[in-house]
Amino acid sequence: MTTIIEPYRGIGVNWTIEEGTFAGCTSLTQITLSRIMSIGANAFYNCSNLINITFLSSTAVPTLSDVNAFANTPISGSGAGYIYVANSYIQASFKTATNWNRYASKIKAIGT
């Protein structure tokens, strides 16, 4: 299952993925996010088939509340899961941001 989360395109609209929102959702394989400002603890915990998260149109790195947001997913281990971001500029920011740095080897610019 692929999920796309894109908030209403109004001015100032940004989304938060709350703690545990998708936890245990084993049918989730890909998710595309737009205008996400923060991701809560264990938001994708135990999504054992989640192989791709894509951030579109990101101009800022969302707050990642703890390093366990992607625990027990292919993204957190040595599997083939990746986090794709809008461009190489923002890729560098993701790789060094608090808690995102845990996933630095899994963060790639879209198209790479």
C-alpha positions as CSV (number, residue, x, y, z in Angstrom):
1,M,0.0,0.0,0.0
2,T,1.3,3.4,-0.9
3,T,0.0,6.4,1.1
4,I,0.3,10.1,0.0
5,I,-0.2,12.7,2.6
6,E,-0.6,16.2,1.3
7,P,-2.3,18.8,3.3
8,Y,-4.7,21.4,2.0
9,R,-2.7,23.9,-0.1
10,G,-3.7,26.9,2.0
11,I,-1.2,29.4,3.4
12,G,0.4,28.3,6.7
13,V,-0.9,24.7,6.6
14,N,1.6,22.2,7.9
15,W,1.1,18.7,9.3
16,T,2.4,16.7,12.1
17,I,2.5,12.9,12.2
18,E,1.7,12.2,15.8
19,E,3.4,9.5,18.0
20,G,2.6,6.0,16.8
21,T,0.3,7.1,13.9
22,F,1.3,4.3,11.5
23,A,2.8,1.9,14.1
24,G,2.4,-1.7,13.2
25,C,0.9,-1.0,9.7
26,T,2.6,-3.9,7.9
27,S,0.7,-3.2,4.7
28,L,2.4,0.2,4.3
29,T,5.2,0.0,1.8
30,Q,5.7,3.6,0.6
31,I,4.7,7.0,1.8
32,T,5.0,10.4,0.2
33,L,4.8,13.4,2.5
34,S,4.4,17.1,1.7
35,R,4.7,20.0,4.1
36,I,5.3,17.8,7.2
37,M,6.7,19.9,10.1
38,S,7.3,17.1,12.7
39,I,7.2,13.3,13.1
40,G,6.4,11.9,16.5
41,A,8.1,9.0,18.4
42,N,7.4,5.5,17.0
43,A,5.3,7.1,14.1
44,F,6.3,4.2,11.8
45,Y,7.4,1.7,14.4
46,N,7.1,-1.9,13.2
47,C,6.0,-1.0,9.7
48,S,8.0,-4.0,8.6
49,N,7.4,-3.5,4.8
50,L,8.0,0.2,4.7
51,I,10.8,0.6,2.1
52,N,10.4,4.2,0.9
53,I,9.5,7.5,2.5
54,T,9.6,10.5,0.2
55,F,9.5,14.1,1.3
56,L,8.3,16.5,-1.5
57,S,8.7,20.2,-1.6
58,S,10.7,20.3,1.7
59,T,12.4,23.6,2.4
60,A,13.1,22.7,6.0
61,V,13.8,19.5,7.8
62,P,10.9,18.2,9.8
63,T,11.5,17.7,13.5
64,L,12.0,14.0,14.3
65,S,11.1,13.7,18.0
66,D,13.2,10.6,18.6
67,V,15.4,8.0,16.8
68,N,12.8,5.3,17.1
69,A,10.3,6.8,14.6
70,F,11.3,4.2,12.0
71,A,12.4,1.3,14.3
72,N,11.8,-2.2,13.0
73,T,11.4,-1.0,9.4
74,P,13.8,-1.7,6.5
75,I,14.8,2.0,6.8
76,S,16.2,1.5,10.3
77,G,18.2,-1.7,9.6
78,S,20.5,-2.9,6.9
79,G,17.7,-3.6,4.5
80,A,16.8,-1.8,1.3
81,G,14.7,1.0,2.8
82,Y,15.4,4.6,2.0
83,I,14.3,8.2,2.9
84,Y,14.1,10.3,-0.3
85,V,14.2,14.1,0.0
86,A,13.6,16.9,-2.5
87,N,17.1,17.8,-3.5
88,S,20.8,17.4,-2.6
89,Y,20.8,20.7,-0.6
90,I,18.1,19.5,1.8
91,Q,19.7,16.0,1.8
92,A,22.7,17.4,3.6
93,S,20.5,19.2,6.1
94,F,18.5,15.9,6.8
95,K,21.7,13.9,7.3
96,T,23.0,16.2,10.1
97,A,19.7,17.1,11.8
98,T,19.0,15.9,15.3
99,N,17.7,12.3,15.3
100,W,17.7,12.2,11.4
101,N,21.5,11.7,11.6
102,R,20.7,8.1,12.8
103,Y,19.4,7.5,9.3
104,A,22.1,9.4,7.4
105,S,23.2,6.4,5.3
106,K,19.5,5.9,4.2
107,I,18.8,9.5,3.1
108,K,19.0,10.2,-0.6
109,A,18.0,13.0,-3.0
110,I,15.1,12.1,-5.3
111,G,16.5,10.7,-8.5
112,T,19.7,9.3,-7.0
